Amino acid sequence: MRIMGTILAIALLVIVALFAFGVFSYSCNDETGGGQPETSSSKEKNIRSYNIEQEKDLAKKRTPCDTIALQEYIIDSYPAGTYLVEFDRTYTYNIPKSAVIYYRGAQNKNYIFAVIAKSKEGERYVEKKNVIGFESSFINLDSTKLGTAFFYLTLFTCDNNNFEKLWESEAPIHGGFNSMKIKKWKKQNIMYVELNYEDGIISGHRNYNFFLIDGIEKEPHLMETYLGIVHKRTLADVNKDKFPDYYEYRFLEDSLRITELDSIPFYWSEKKQLYITDRNSRWFRKY
């Protein structure tokens, strides 16, 4: 019995020692960049810095505040796993382009609209290829294996490579990014930025529209529109104020046909900070 007790004590000590060594090794790997890029902050940033240096070598002409400078700013100023997103490529062999729009405002002030993806804390870092395009739109069903991305439309000003963030506003979706466009709501003569996302779940797309209600430097108002086989929401001016509204459509479908049944007007309530409808006081939408 005494020998058996001694053997068990030695086995327990070995297990404890191995566990402690494993924890120490993991900590060291993460701090020195010896872990995997999708979990090691230092290694992830080192790889991205290396890729940017390659872009610099290939760039034929550089200008102040260009997309390379913006990527460097993001690496230096944001947590690991934060990326400047790219537009979805129309064709396989198209050169990827950063999701950035340069806009010249009043008094020739330079503004930069950029789509930035941040990785969810505690999960593996997302990769740009896994959040762009139609196939990535299914990541909304279960994104844990590939990480979870949070998209932000971000406005910067820049002078001689000195970037200043004015605001950022979240697009409530985790994958499927396609494009970004600046548009104008003609009814109220208000500029807005449209972020277009593919959505395989509804067999269509979603647009997250950021309306610059109080000017370009103030945080925008978010309103969503979408179009799918049996899903539809369109921009409208229901109550004639400065906030955009929309119609939400209802469909009847069977094995033979899809029929549009009704359209329900929703308008923005400044008091409730929600989209509401007079059809039913219990129906509301956040955006």
C-alpha positions in Angstrom: 0.0 0.0 0.0 2.9 2.4 0.9 4.5 1.7 -2.5 1.2 2.3 -4.4 0.7 5.6 -2.5 4.2 6.7 -3.5 3.6 5.9 -7.2 0.3 7.8 -7.2 2.0 10.8 -5.6 4.8 10.8 -8.2 2.2 10.5 -11.0 0.3 13.5 -9.6 3.5 15.6 -9.4 4.3 14.7 -13.0 0.8 15.8 -14.2 1.0 19.1 -12.4 4.5 19.8 -13.8 3.4 19.0 -17.3 0.3 21.3 -17.0 2.4 24.2 -15.6 4.9 23.8 -18.4 2.2 23.8 -21.0 0.7 27.0 -19.6 4.1 28.6 -19.5 4.9 27.5 -23.0 1.6 28.9 -24.3 2.2 32.2 -22.6 5.7 32.5 -24.0 4.6 31.5 -27.5 1.9 34.2 -27.5 4.2 36.9 -26.2 7.1 36.1 -28.6 4.9 35.3 -31.6 5.7 31.6 -31.5 2.0 30.7 -31.7 -0.3 30.5 -34.7 -1.1 33.8 -36.5 -4.8 33.4 -35.9 -4.3 33.5 -32.1 -0.9 35.2 -31.6 -1.2 39.0 -31.6 2.5 39.6 -32.2 2.8 37.1 -35.0 -0.4 38.3 -36.7 0.9 41.9 -36.7 4.3 40.8 -37.9 2.8 39.0 -40.9 0.6 42.0 -41.8 3.6 44.4 -41.5 5.6 42.1 -43.8 2.8 42.1 -46.4 2.6 45.9 -46.3 6.3 46.1 -47.0 5.8 43.9 -50.1 3.0 46.3 -51.2 5.3 49.2 -50.8 7.9 47.5 -53.1 5.3 46.8 -55.7 3.6 50.3 -55.6 4.6 52.3 -58.6 3.5 55.6 -57.1 2.8 56.6 -53.5 0.7 59.6 -52.3 0.2 60.9 -48.8 -2.7 59.2 -46.9 -2.9 56.4 -49.4 -4.4 53.0 -48.5 -0.9 51.6 -47.6 -0.5 54.4 -45.1 -4.0 53.7 -43.7 -3.2 50.0 -43.2 0.0 51.0 -41.3 -2.1 53.3 -39.1 -4.6 50.5 -38.4 -1.8 48.1 -37.4 -0.3 50.7 -35.1 -3.5 52.1 -33.6 -6.0 49.1 -33.4 -5.8 45.8 -31.6 -4.6 42.7 -33.4 -7.1 41.1 -35.7 -8.4 44.5 -37.1 -8.3 44.8 -40.8 -9.0 47.3 -43.6 -11.6 45.2 -45.6 -11.3 44.7 -49.4 -14.0 45.0 -52.0 -15.3 41.7 -53.3 -13.7 40.9 -56.6 -15.9 40.8 -59.7 -13.6 38.3 -61.3 -11.2 35.7 -59.8 -8.1 37.4 -61.2 -9.1 41.0 -60.4 -6.6 42.8 -58.1 -8.1 43.2 -54.6 -8.9 46.8 -53.7 -9.2 48.2 -50.2 -12.7 49.3 -49.2 -11.9 53.0 -49.1 -13.5 56.1 -50.6 -11.7 59.4 -50.7 -14.0 62.4 -50.5 -13.2 66.1 -50.7 -15.4 68.2 -48.6 -15.9 71.9 -47.8 -12.7 74.0 -48.0 -11.0 71.1 -49.8 -10.8 69.1 -46.6 -9.9 65.4 -47.2 -12.1 62.7 -45.8 -11.6 59.0 -46.0 -14.5 56.5 -45.6 -13.2 53.0 -44.8 -14.7 49.7 -43.9 -12.9 48.1 -41.0 -13.4 44.6 -39.6 -12.5 43.9 -35.9 -12.1 40.4 -34.5 -14.3 39.3 -31.6 -12.2 39.2 -28.4 -11.5 35.7 -27.2 -11.9 34.0 -30.6 -9.4 33.4 -33.4 -8.6 36.4 -35.5 -10.7 36.7 -38.7 -9.1 36.6 -42.1 -10.3 39.0 -44.8 -11.0 36.3 -47.3 -13.5 34.7 -44.8 -15.7 37.8 -44.5 -15.9 39.0 -48.2 -18.3 37.8 -50.9 -21.3 35.5 -51.2 -19.8 32.3 -49.7 -18.8 34.2 -46.6 -22.4 35.4 -46.0 -23.2 32.0 -44.5 -20.7 32.7 -41.7 -23.7 34.5 -40.0 -25.0 31.0 -39.2 -21.9 29.9 -37.2 -18.8 32.0 -37.3 -17.0 30.6 -34.3 -14.6 28.3 -36.2 -13.4 31.2 -38.4 -13.7 33.9 -35.9 -16.4 36.6 -35.7 -16.0 39.9 -37.5 -17.6 43.2 -36.5 -17.8 45.6 -39.4 -17.5 49.4 -38.9 -17.9 52.2 -41.4 -15.2 54.6 -40.2 -14.5 58.2 -41.2 -11.0 59.7 -41.1 -9.4 62.9 -42.0 -5.8 62.9 -43.0 -3.0 65.4 -43.6 0.5 64.3 -44.7 -0.1 60.7 -43.4 -1.5 62.0 -40.0 -4.8 60.2 -39.6 -7.6 61.3 -37.3 -10.7 59.2 -36.7 -13.8 61.3 -36.5 -16.3 58.5 -35.9 -17.1 54.8 -36.5 -20.5 53.2 -36.9 -21.2 49.5 -36.8 -22.9 47.5 -39.5 -24.7 44.7 -37.7 -23.6 41.7 -39.8 -20.6 39.4 -39.7 -19.8 38.4 -43.3 -20.6 38.8 -47.0 -19.1 42.2 -47.6 -19.4 43.3 -51.3 -19.1 47.0 -51.9 -19.4 50.6 -50.7 -20.9 53.6 -52.5 -21.7 57.2 -51.7 -25.3 58.1 -52.7 -27.8 60.9 -52.2 -31.3 60.6 -50.9 -33.0 62.9 -53.4 -36.2 63.4 -51.4 -34.3 65.2 -48.6 -31.0 66.0 -50.4 -29.0 64.1 -47.8 -25.8 62.1 -48.6 -25.4 58.6 -47.3 -22.9 55.8 -47.6 -24.3 52.4 -48.7 -22.5 49.2 -47.6 -23.7 46.3 -49.7 -23.5 42.7 -48.3 -24.3 39.5 -50.1 -26.7 37.3 -48.1 -27.0 33.7 -49.1 -29.5 33.0 -46.3 -32.2 35.1 -48.0 -30.9 34.5 -51.5 -30.2 38.2 -52.0 -28.4 41.1 -50.4 -28.6 43.6 -47.6 -27.7 47.3 -47.7 -26.6 49.1 -44.5 -27.2 52.8 -45.3 -25.4 55.4 -43.2 -27.3 58.7 -43.6 -25.2 61.9 -42.8 -28.2 63.6 -41.3 -26.3 66.3 -39.4 -23.3 66.6 -41.7 -20.3 64.5 -42.6 -18.4 64.9 -39.3 -21.4 63.8 -37.1 -22.0 60.1 -36.5 -24.5 58.9 -39.1 -28.0 57.4 -38.8 -28.2 53.7 -39.7 -31.1 52.3 -41.8 -31.2 48.8 -43.4 -32.8 47.8 -46.7 -32.7 44.4 -48.3 -33.9 42.3 -51.2 -34.3 38.5 -51.4 -36.7 35.9 -52.9 -39.3 36.5 -50.2 -37.6 39.4 -48.3 -37.9 43.1 -49.3 -37.4 46.4 -47.6 -37.2 49.7 -49.6 -36.2 53.3 -48.8 -39.2 55.6 -48.4 -40.2 59.0 -46.9 -43.2 58.1 -44.8 -43.6 61.1 -42.5 -41.7 63.7 -44.5 -39.0 64.5 -41.8 -35.2 64.4 -42.2 -34.9 60.7 -41.3 -35.2 58.0 -43.9 -38.0 55.5 -43.6 -38.9 52.3 -45.4 -41.6 49.9 -46.5 -41.4 46.3 -45.3 -43.1 43.8 -47.6 -45.0 40.6 -46.8 -45.2 37.7 -49.2 -47.3 34.5 -49.7 -45.4 31.6 -51.2 -46.4 28.1 -52.2 -45.0 25.4 -54.6 -46.2 27.3 -57.7 -45.8 31.0 -57.0 -44.6 33.9 -54.8 -47.2 36.7 -54.3 -46.6 40.1 -52.7 -49.3 40.6 -50.2 -48.7 43.9 -48.4 -46.2 46.7 -47.6 -45.9 48.1 -44.1 -44.6 51.6 -43.6 -42.0 52.1 -40.8 -40.8 55.6 -39.7 -38.2 56.8 -37.3 -39.3 57.8 -33.8 -36.8 60.3 -32.3 -38.5 59.9 -28.9 -38.1 56.1 -28.9 -35.0 55.9 -31.1 -36.6 53.1 -33.0 -38.4 52.5 -36.3 -42.1 52.0 -35.5 -45.4 51.6 -37.5 -48.9 52.7 -37.0 -50.1 49.2 -38.0 -49.2 47.7 -34.7 -47.7 49.4 -31.6 -45.8 46.3 -30.7 -43.8 46.2 -34.0 -40.5 48.0 -34.0 -37.1 47.8 -35.6 -33.7 49.1 -34.4 -32.6 50.2 -37.9 
